[in-house]
């Protein structure tokens, strides 16, 4: 006759199985959160570019409006909405300041480390003042390197002023 209860080996096997399942679940949840952060940051930047363009067209505060992308401190990259009367960025004229989530950074080929980029829209036409198109790439992993182990969505503002983003083949805005 077998005594009731579990042996130490049976208990260890159950604990090991629970640990493996918990690890897999937590890794999947973390991966989904970071992908959602990347998608949200991409959408937020695209929306902010459209807002700057709209504010310029409506001549809000009698100024041109733009978005400043800052990577001068790669540990704290940010973007901000600002207005300008002289075509340059001034932090005193910020209407909104938005840090990138900690697990997301700029792709260095679009906003290189130690630099910044301004996209300013004309008050009359809503077209970018420089007349050139601009792409801003974001990445999840490999911050500080030229490549990423995750997808690189790009927010594009064309020379005519259109703003859209391409996130893994889906075009929006």
N, C-alpha and C positions, 0 to 999 in steps of 0.2 A: 504494500500500500504506500502511495506517495503522499508526503506531508503537504499541507496547504501552504501557499505563499509563493514568492518568486525568489529565484536564485540571484546572486549578485551579478552574474553574467547576463541574465535576462534583463535586469534593471539597467545595466550599463548599455545594452543594445538599444533599449527604448529611449534612453536619454540621448544617445548618439543620433538616433533617427530624428528626434525632436530638434536637436541642435542643427542638423543639416537642413531640415525643412525651414526652420526659422531664418537661417542664413540666406537661403535662396529667396525667400519671400522679402526679406529686408533689402537685398540687392536689387530685386526687381522694382520695389517701391521707390528706392533712391534713384534708380535710372530713369523712371518715369517722371519724377519730380524735376530732375535736371533738364530733361528734354522739354518739359512744360515751361521751365524758366527760360530756356533758349527761345522757344516759340513766342512766349509773352514779351520778352525783351525786343524781339524782332518786330512784333506788331506795335509795341509801344513807340519804338523809334519811327516806324513808318507813319503812325498816327501823328506824332509830334512834327514830322516834316510837313505833313498836310496842314496841320494847324498853323505852322509858321507861314506857309504859303497863303493860307486864307487870311491870316492877320495882316500880311503885307498887302494883299489885294484890297482889303477893307481899310487900309491905311490906319490901322489901330495905333493910337498914340502918335500919329503923323510920322511913322517910321517904317523902315524895312524891317522884316523879321527873319530870323534864321535859327539854325540849330548848331550848337558847338559840340563837337566830339573831342573829348580830351583823354589822352593816353600819356600825359607827361609824367604821371606817377602810375606805372602799370599795376601797382598794388591797389589802386583806387581809381579805376577808370570811370568816367561819367559822361553824360551828355546833358545839354541844357538848352532851353528855349530862351531866346534873347531878342531884344530889339536894338536897332542901331540907326544912327543918323549919319554916320561917317563910313559905313561899310566894314567896320571892324567889330570884333567881339570885346566886350567889357563886362566883367563879372558883376559890376554894379547894375547892369541893365538886364539881369536875368529875371525871367518871369517864372522859371521853374528849373530846378536842379535835380537830376536823377542819376544816382549811382547804378552801375551795372551790378547784377547779382554777383556774389563772390565767386561762383563757379563759372562765370562767363567773362570773356575778354574779347577785345577787338582782334580780328585777324591782322597781323602786323603788316600785311601788304596793302591794307586799306587805311588803317590809322596806325602808323608805325609807333613802336615804343619810343617814348620821350617826345612825342609830337602831338599836335592837335589838328583838327580840320573844321572849317566853318562852311556851312551851306546857307547862303543868304538869298532871299527871294526879292525880286524887284517889286516896288509898290504898284507900278503901272500894269505890268504884264503877268506877274506871278511867276515868271521864269527866273531861274537862278541868275544872279548877277554875273557870275563868271561865264555863263552860257555853256558850260561843260557839264557832262553827266558825271555823277559820283556814285560809287558803290561803297557800302559799309558792310563788312563781313564780321560775323560774330562766331565764336567757337566755344565749345564746352571744355574740352581737355586740351592739354598741351599749351596752356597759356605761357607766353614767353618764347614759343617756337613758331616757325613758319607753317607748321602743319598741325592738323587736328585729328584726333581719333574719332571725332563725332562730326556730324554734318555741319556745313557752314552756310547758313542762310545769308543772303545778301539783300540789303535794302538798297534799292536803286532809285536815284532821282535823275531823270533824263535832262538833256539840254533844253527841252521845251517845257520842263517843269513837272512832268508826270512823276508820281511817286508810287512805287510798287515794291513788293518783296517777293522773293522766290525762295520758298522753304521746301526743299526736297521735291521740286518740280511743281509746286502749287503756287499759282500767282494770285495775289489778292491786292486789295486797295486799288 
